[in-house]
Amino acid sequence: MRIPDTAAAAASKTSVAAGRREAAPTELVCLALALAVVVLAIRIASIW
């Protein structure tokens, strides 16, 4: 039995949205680390 196209499209959109939601904490951690590196570089440059 075939899945109708609209059901298949809805299922794929849901899985993409779920994957995006799972990646959000990782992106937030990477952004925080990048910001910390920038702040550290500015503090080192201001001492010189």
ChimeraX attribute file (.defattr): number of C-alpha atoms within 10 A of each C-alpha:
attribute: neighborCount
match mode: 1-to-1
recipient: residues
	/A:1	3
	/A:2	5
	/A:3	8
	/A:4	8
	/A:5	9
	/A:6	9
	/A:7	10
	/A:8	12
	/A:9	11
	/A:10	11
	/A:11	12
	/A:12	12
	/A:13	12
	/A:14	12
	/A:15	11
	/A:16	12
	/A:17	11
	/A:18	11
	/A:19	11
	/A:20	11
	/A:21	11
	/A:22	11
	/A:23	10
	/A:24	11
	/A:25	11
	/A:26	11
	/A:27	11
	/A:28	11
	/A:29	11
	/A:30	12
	/A:31	12
	/A:32	12
	/A:33	12
	/A:34	12
	/A:35	12
	/A:36	12
	/A:37	12
	/A:38	12
	/A:39	12
	/A:40	12
	/A:41	11
	/A:42	11
	/A:43	11
	/A:44	10
	/A:45	9
	/A:46	8
	/A:47	6
	/A:48	5
